[in-house]
Amino acid sequence: MDNLFFHLLLLLLTTTTFSTADDSTSFIYAGCSQPKYAPNSPYQYNVESLLTSLDNSASFSSYSNFTSSAASPSPPIYGLFQCRGDLPLPDCSACIRSALSRLSALCPSAASAAVQLRSCYLRYGNDSFLGHPDTALLYKTCSSGLDSGVDSVDFLVSRDGAFSSLTGAGSSYRVGTAGGVRAEAQCVGDLSGAECSDCVGAAAAQVKASCGGAASGEAYLGKCYIRYYSVGARPYAYGNGGSGGSAGGEHGMVSYYHRWWMYYCCYSFLFYCALFC
């Protein structure tokens, strides 16, 4: 992952109720670069042109990437979006519109930014990240333990079996089941099949190391994610019993997370006052 993207302030919001756990546009994380572009600059024109192209393309495709370089002097701006592989196109378009709205609110004027919602992902920046593998950990979370009566050894064998079925598949969107566990993974569409399998394998290793015998869990890397849950259980329902989210990156770059959006607002206000008040 490019050095600029490592300097993202990672904003994480963990849902504490089940009400929006299955919403295709529920928020997972966003990252905003510290550098910002100047208002009315060629850079801003290229960013806005790129985001418009991504928005329009989501009406007829579940993945697309673009490069915007019409305005100069400004570096080219690269961007992509992707929707979950089983998401109907109308829902994909709605998810991308929601992602664009989140970016505007969370990352105003950011030189580089990304947002992950439950069923779609969008990223742009001036680093040429297209076509490059990236297994840096961005976000992971695990639920509470298994329900009583569920054999933990059998569950882990099933989970690992479901994970194994994902690393051998050829498409970017992959689903596998084993025993009573369903697993799902998806790579960004600019990866080859082999690169995708490597990324999914790295994501599975993150979940295994972090979630132990949790009934569900997920991990998001730079170019892929993986999720699993018990068949028959409510997917993505972490609730108050969950262990919450964590963020990470190579080279120990700074990141932080907050459970409540108002915490973020308060800290941002204090930071602003420290600099300018």
C-alpha positions, -999 to +999 in steps of 0.1 A: +000+000+000+013+035-009+029+055+019+003+083+015-025+058+022-007+046+053-011+081+068-049+078+067-068+085+098-089+054+101-124+061+113-142+031+126-178+029+138-191-003+155-228-009+155-242-017+190-276-030+180-288-055+156-312-031+138-288-022+109-265-052+109-278-066+076-282-032+059-262-032+027-252+004+033-242+001+070-209+017+077-177-004+083-148+020+081-134+051+062-099+064+057-090+100+049-055+113+040-041+141+061-031+161+030-061+181+015-065+196-019-071+234-024-106+246-032-113+252-070-079+236-078-072+213-108-068+185-083-104+191-070-117+191-106-100+157-113-114+142-080-149+154-087-147+142-123-135+108-112-162+104-085-189+113-110-176+086-134-177+061-105-212+071-096-225+068-131-208+035-137-224+019-107-258+019-125-246-008-149-216-025-134-206-039-100-169-030-104-151-003-123-120+018-121-111+051-137-082+076-140-090+113-142-063+136-155-081+162-176-072+192-154-035+203-151-012+209-135-024+181-112-013+144-108-037+118-122-064+107-098-071+070-096-103+055-083-124+024-082-156+010-067-169-025-061-201-040-049-206-074-033-208-100-060-244-110-053-258-075-050-284-065-076-273-035-097-300-011-084-288-019-048-252-015-060-259+020-073-276+029-041-247+016-020-222+036-041-243+068-037-243+062+000-205+057+000-200+089-019-222+108+006-202+093+035-169+104+019-182+139+014-191+141+051-161+122+066-133+132+043-139+167+029-112+178+004-090+147+013-063+141-013-069+103-009-098+085+007-117+052+010-149+040+025-162+005+031-199-001+036-215-035+042-220-042+005-197-019-014-163-002-014-150+030-029-115+044-030-096+072-048-061+088-046-031+101-065-011+069-059-013+043-086-028+015-064-047-001-093-035-036-100-013-038-070-019-064-043-023-051-007-027-073+023-024-046+050-050-050+077-075-022+079-103-035+101-114-066+119-141-076+144-154-107+162-186-116+179-190-131+213-185-169+218-206-197+205-241-205+218-243-232+245-246-266+231-224-259+201-192-280+200-163-255+197-139-281+181-164-291+155-172-254+148-136-245+143-131-274+119-161-263+099-150-227+099-115-236+087-130-259+061-152-231+048-121-208+046-102-234+027-129-236+001-125-198-005-088-198-013-091-222-042-120-205-060-113-185-092-138-155-091-133-124-070-165-131-050-164-164-032-188-182-009-181-215+009-199-236+035-187-265+057-206-281+085-226-253+101-205-224+089-208-201+060-179-180+048-178-152+022-148-133+007-143-108-021-113-093-037-111-060-055-116-066-092-081-054-102-064-085-087-056-117-106-071-150-094-038-160-077-034-126-060-070-128-048-064-163-033-033-149-015-052-120-001-081-142+011-057-165+027-041-136+046-075-123+057-085-158+069-052-159+090-061-126+106-096-138+116-083-171+129-057-153+150-081-128+164-115-144+167-107-178+182-140-196+187-162-166+181-195-174+163-188-148+136-161-125+125-146-105+096-114-089+085-108-062+058-074-060+041-063-035+015-076-054-014-100-081+000-122-090+030-134-122+046-165-129+068-179-160+084-209-169+106-229-199+118-255-210+093-289-200+107-274-172+128-280-136+120-250-126+098-229-096+108-248-093+141-220-084+166-241-063+190-230-055+225-215-089+229-190-083+201-153-076+208-154-045+188-132-034+159-095-029+156-074-013+130-039-020+119-013-012+093+023-019+083+051+001+098+030+009+129+013+038+113-011+056+135-048+047+134-076+050+158-112+041+162-143+053+181-175+035+189-196+066+187-196+092+160-200+120+185-166+110+200-150+116+167-167+150+164-156+160+198-120+150+193-119+168+159-132+200+175-106+198+203-078+192+177-090+221+156-091+244+186-056+234+197-043+245+163-064+275+155-082+289+185 
